[in-house]
Amino acid sequence: MGILEKIGAKILYFFQIVGEMLRLLFQTVYFFREAPRNLQSILTQMSIMGYETLPIASVMGFFVGMVLALQTGSELQKYGTQDIIGAIVGLSMVRELGPVMTSFLVAGRVGSAMAAEIGVMKVYEEIDALKTLDIHPVRYLAMPRLIACLICVPALTLYANCVGMAGGALISHLHPKIFISYATYYDSLKTALKFREIGSGLIKSFAFGGIISLVSCYVGFMTSGGARGIGRSTTRAVVLSFILILIADYFLTRLLL
């Protein structure tokens, strides 16, 4: 096979994957009308993605905010402009760090679990058993997870943003080289943060939540090869989610500027 043929095969395989993922997305959205009948499954997934992720999101958000305030505050202090630390921390968390870091956290913790769970069902033919019982796998497995992701990732992002800003306020007030009052920090934060900034971050996190769920479910449904295949699918789901989140972040940033 020549080089051009190999490149053509890779391109064809790429578009095949894109087509299959879009097909899964349309099928999942179609089954949204069945959501009231699957409320228990949706709430279970929301508990796993949201409530059980809160402790890790708290640690992540708090220390990201502290590090951000420490790094920027040390530089701004040289020019006597540390009063704007609140604005820098708030905008950085809301626009970029909050949505992206939270999505990475969910993809690593929840996306991998989703891919593994569905992959196990695929390898051990439990999905075929669902079809035998006239239960559509997309309705039963993918739809609750997509709805839960679309709700929980923006909610976790808002929470991480608030925790990060609180961490930034704490380090800005306690660090002797930066020291500014809480009032000065929050005045700067309040002046900088507008509804547009918060809304753009939520739009990003909503899109990232859809990517995590769609990729994880797709990879799970495509799993084959026993235990080794399940391990590969778990890794593939996380890596692909990270890559697509970063690509989507760039295009959404261009769109929302």
C-alpha positions in Angstrom: 0.0 0.0 0.0 1.4 3.4 -1.0 1.7 6.4 1.2 -1.3 8.1 -0.5 -3.4 5.0 0.0 -2.5 4.9 3.7 -3.3 8.6 4.1 -6.6 8.0 2.3 -7.4 5.1 4.6 -6.7 7.2 7.7 -8.9 10.0 6.5 -11.7 7.6 5.6 -11.4 6.0 9.1 -11.5 9.4 10.7 -14.7 10.4 8.9 -16.2 7.0 9.7 -15.6 7.6 13.4 -17.1 11.1 13.1 -20.2 9.7 11.4 -20.7 7.0 14.0 -20.3 9.5 16.8 -22.8 11.9 15.2 -25.2 9.0 14.7 -24.9 8.1 18.4 -25.5 11.8 19.3 -28.7 12.0 17.2 -30.0 8.7 18.6 -29.3 9.9 22.2 -31.0 13.2 21.6 -33.9 11.4 20.0 -34.4 9.4 23.2 -34.5 12.6 25.4 -38.3 12.2 25.1 -37.9 9.1 27.3 -36.1 11.0 30.0 -39.1 11.1 32.4 -39.4 7.3 32.3 -35.6 7.0 33.1 -35.5 9.6 35.9 -34.0 7.2 38.4 -31.1 6.3 36.0 -30.5 10.0 35.3 -30.4 10.9 39.0 -28.0 8.0 39.7 -25.6 9.2 37.1 -25.9 12.8 38.4 -25.0 11.6 41.8 -21.9 9.8 40.5 -20.8 12.8 38.3 -21.8 15.6 40.6 -22.1 14.8 44.3 -19.3 12.2 44.4 -17.0 14.5 42.4 -17.4 17.5 44.7 -14.5 16.7 47.1 -12.0 16.4 44.2 -13.5 19.5 42.5 -13.1 21.4 45.8 -9.4 20.6 46.2 -8.7 21.3 42.5 -10.6 24.6 42.4 -9.2 25.9 45.7 -5.5 25.2 44.9 -5.8 26.4 41.3 -7.2 29.7 42.6 -4.5 29.9 45.2 -1.7 29.2 42.8 -3.1 31.7 40.3 -3.3 34.4 42.9 0.2 33.6 44.1 1.8 33.7 40.7 0.0 36.8 39.4 0.2 38.6 42.8 4.0 38.2 43.0 4.4 39.8 39.6 1.8 42.6 40.1 3.3 43.5 43.5 6.5 44.6 41.7 4.5 47.3 39.9 2.1 48.1 42.8 -0.9 46.9 40.9 -1.9 43.9 43.1 -5.3 45.5 43.7 -6.5 43.9 40.5 -5.7 40.3 41.6 -9.4 39.6 42.1 -10.2 40.5 38.5 -7.4 38.4 37.1 -8.3 35.3 39.2 -12.0 35.7 38.6 -11.7 36.1 34.8 -9.1 33.3 34.5 -11.3 30.9 36.5 -14.6 31.7 34.8 -13.3 31.9 31.2 -10.8 29.1 31.0 -9.5 27.3 34.0 -12.8 26.5 35.6 -14.5 24.9 32.5 -11.3 23.2 31.2 -9.9 21.9 34.5 -13.4 20.7 35.7 -14.0 18.9 32.3 -10.6 17.2 32.6 -11.5 16.1 36.1 -14.8 14.7 35.0 -13.3 13.0 31.9 -10.6 11.4 34.0 -12.8 10.3 36.9 -16.3 9.7 35.3 -15.6 9.4 31.6 -13.2 6.5 32.1 -15.7 4.8 34.3 -18.4 5.2 31.8 -16.3 3.7 29.0 -15.2 0.8 31.2 -18.7 0.1 32.4 -20.3 0.0 28.9 -17.2 -1.8 27.6 -17.7 -4.6 30.1 -21.3 -4.9 29.0 -20.3 -5.0 25.4 -17.5 -7.6 25.8 -19.7 -9.9 28.0 -22.6 -9.5 25.6 -24.9 -7.8 28.1 -25.8 -5.2 25.5 -26.9 -8.0 23.2 -29.1 -9.2 26.1 -30.7 -5.8 26.3 -31.6 -5.9 22.7 -33.1 -9.3 23.2 -35.3 -7.8 25.9 -36.3 -5.1 23.5 -34.4 -2.4 25.5 -32.5 0.0 23.2 -28.9 0.3 24.5 -28.7 4.0 23.6 -31.8 4.8 25.5 -30.8 2.7 28.5 -27.1 3.6 28.7 -26.2 6.7 26.7 -29.2 9.0 27.2 -29.1 9.1 31.0 -25.3 9.7 31.0 -25.5 12.5 28.4 -28.3 14.3 30.3 -26.4 13.9 33.6 -23.2 15.3 32.0 -25.0 18.3 30.5 -26.3 19.2 33.9 -23.4 18.3 36.2 -20.4 19.6 34.3 -21.7 23.3 34.2 -22.8 23.0 37.9 -19.4 21.6 38.9 -17.8 24.4 36.9 -19.7 27.1 38.8 -18.8 25.4 42.1 -15.1 25.2 41.1 -15.1 28.8 40.0 -16.5 29.9 43.4 -14.0 27.8 45.3 -11.1 29.0 43.2 -12.0 32.6 43.7 -12.3 32.0 47.5 -8.8 30.4 47.4 -7.4 33.4 45.5 -8.9 35.7 48.1 -7.4 33.8 51.0 -3.8 33.7 49.6 -4.1 37.4 48.5 -5.0 38.4 52.0 -2.6 36.1 53.9 0.5 36.2 51.8 2.8 39.0 53.2 4.2 40.1 49.9 0.8 40.5 48.2 -1.4 41.5 51.1 -4.7 43.1 50.0 -7.9 43.3 52.0 -10.8 41.0 51.2 -12.9 44.1 50.3 -10.4 45.2 47.7 -10.2 41.7 46.2 -13.9 41.3 45.9 -14.4 44.9 44.6 -12.0 44.1 41.8 -13.7 40.8 41.2 -17.2 42.3 41.1 -16.1 45.0 38.7 -14.5 42.5 36.2 -17.0 39.7 36.3 -20.0 40.3 34.0 -22.9 38.0 33.0 -21.3 37.6 29.6 -18.1 36.2 31.1 -20.0 33.7 33.3 -22.2 32.8 30.5 -19.4 32.0 28.1 -17.8 29.7 30.7 -21.1 27.9 31.2 -21.5 27.5 27.4 -18.0 25.9 27.3 -18.7 23.6 30.2 -22.0 22.5 28.6 -20.3 21.6 25.3 -17.4 19.9 27.2 -20.0 17.8 29.2 -21.5 16.6 25.9 -18.1 15.7 24.5 -17.2 13.7 27.6 -20.4 11.7 27.6 -20.5 11.2 23.8 -16.9 10.0 23.6 -17.1 7.7 26.6 -20.3 6.0 25.5 -19.0 5.7 21.9 -15.7 4.1 23.0 -17.6 1.8 25.4 -20.0 0.6 22.6 -17.0 0.0 20.3 -15.0 -2.1 22.9 -13.8 -5.5 21.9 -11.0 -7.9 22.9 -11.7 -8.9 26.5 -10.1 -7.4 29.5 -7.2 -5.9 27.5 -9.7 -4.2 25.2 -11.6 -2.8 28.1 -8.3 -1.3 29.4 -7.5 0.2 26.0 -11.0 1.7 25.7 -10.7 3.4 29.1 -7.4 5.0 28.1 -8.8 5.9 24.7 -11.9 7.6 26.1 -9.9 9.8 28.4 -7.3 10.8 25.8 -9.8 11.5 23.1 -12.0 13.5 25.5 -9.0 15.7 26.5 -8.0 16.3 22.9 -11.6 17.2 21.8 -12.1 19.4 24.9 -9.0 21.4 24.0 -10.0 21.7 20.3 -13.5 22.7 21.2 -12.1 25.2 23.7 -10.2 27.0 21.0 -13.1 27.3 18.6 -15.6 28.3 21.4 -13.2 30.9 22.6 -12.9 32.4 19.1 -16.7 32.3 18.8 -17.4 33.9 22.2 -14.8 36.6 22.1 
